[in-house]
Amino acid sequence: MKNNTHGVIKFNKNIYSEKAIVSSIAAFKHLAHFDIQQKGDYYLVILSKINPQVKDVIKDEFNNYVLAKIKTD
């Protein structure tokens, strides 16, 4: 079976809220599969099954979206 995981994004808990991450996942769920885990001082967001049309930009766009969400939450 081919591994479809395309990476992990780390979010420091002192900067990013879980609420902002979860609501961002909801907004991007049509583009990839997201799993969220906690490890120490970080939330880890694991991406897989990424839409090929966005695979080169999804991590950066998701990071930007989460950053914007922490300002509005």
C-alpha positions as MATLAB code, in Angstrom:
seq = 'MKNNTHGVIKFNKNIYSEKAIVSSIAAFKHLAHFDIQQKGDYYLVILSKINPQVKDVIKDEFNNYVLAKIKTD';
ca = [
       0.000    0.000    0.000;
       1.332    3.436   -0.926;
       1.873    5.892    1.919;
      -0.298    8.928    1.181;
       0.932   11.012    4.097;
       2.337   14.286    2.858;
       3.723   15.712    6.031;
       3.213   17.107    9.455;
       2.629   20.713   10.427;
       3.590   21.687   13.983;
       1.708   24.425   15.832;
       3.040   25.666   19.176;
       0.296   25.555   21.820;
       1.510   28.864   23.284;
       0.696   30.621   20.010;
      -2.057   28.628   18.270;
      -5.392   27.580   19.741;
      -6.875   24.174   19.141;
     -10.118   25.943   18.187;
      -8.369   27.814   15.358;
      -6.764   24.607   14.078;
      -9.977   22.575   14.213;
     -12.013   25.249   12.440;
      -9.286   25.533    9.789;
      -9.388   21.784    9.248;
     -13.148   22.061    8.690;
     -12.565   24.722    6.040;
      -9.913   22.662    4.218;
     -11.429   19.175    4.601;
     -12.501   19.073    0.955;
      -8.840   19.327   -0.093;
      -7.183   16.685    2.116;
      -7.553   14.390    5.076;
      -6.353   15.911    8.354;
      -5.503   14.264   11.668;
      -4.681   16.337   14.726;
      -2.556   15.057   17.597;
      -0.908   16.598   20.627;
       2.722   16.087   21.532;
       4.245   18.121   24.317;
       3.890   21.810   23.570;
       2.654   21.208   20.023;
      -0.420   20.340   18.043;
       0.580   18.127   15.130;
      -1.551   18.243   12.010;
      -0.935   15.280    9.724;
      -1.994   15.666    6.101;
      -2.818   12.814    3.751;
      -4.922   12.150    0.653;
      -4.204   15.657   -0.627;
      -5.969   16.827   -3.765;
      -3.224   16.788   -6.435;
      -4.218   20.258   -7.629;
      -3.186   21.810   -4.283;
      -0.441   19.499   -3.064;
       2.327   22.067   -3.591;
       0.601   24.891   -1.713;
      -1.730   23.354    0.859;
       0.698   23.456    3.796;
       1.459   27.148    3.342;
      -2.168   28.050    2.720;
      -3.319   26.043    5.732;
      -0.697   27.742    7.940;
      -1.875   31.157    6.757;
      -5.492   30.256    7.410;
      -4.785   29.059   10.953;
      -2.808   32.232   11.644;
      -5.737   34.351   10.471;
      -8.149   32.303   12.609;
      -6.235   32.944   15.830;
      -6.760   36.663   15.230;
     -10.532   36.265   14.794;
     -11.286   33.629   17.460;
];
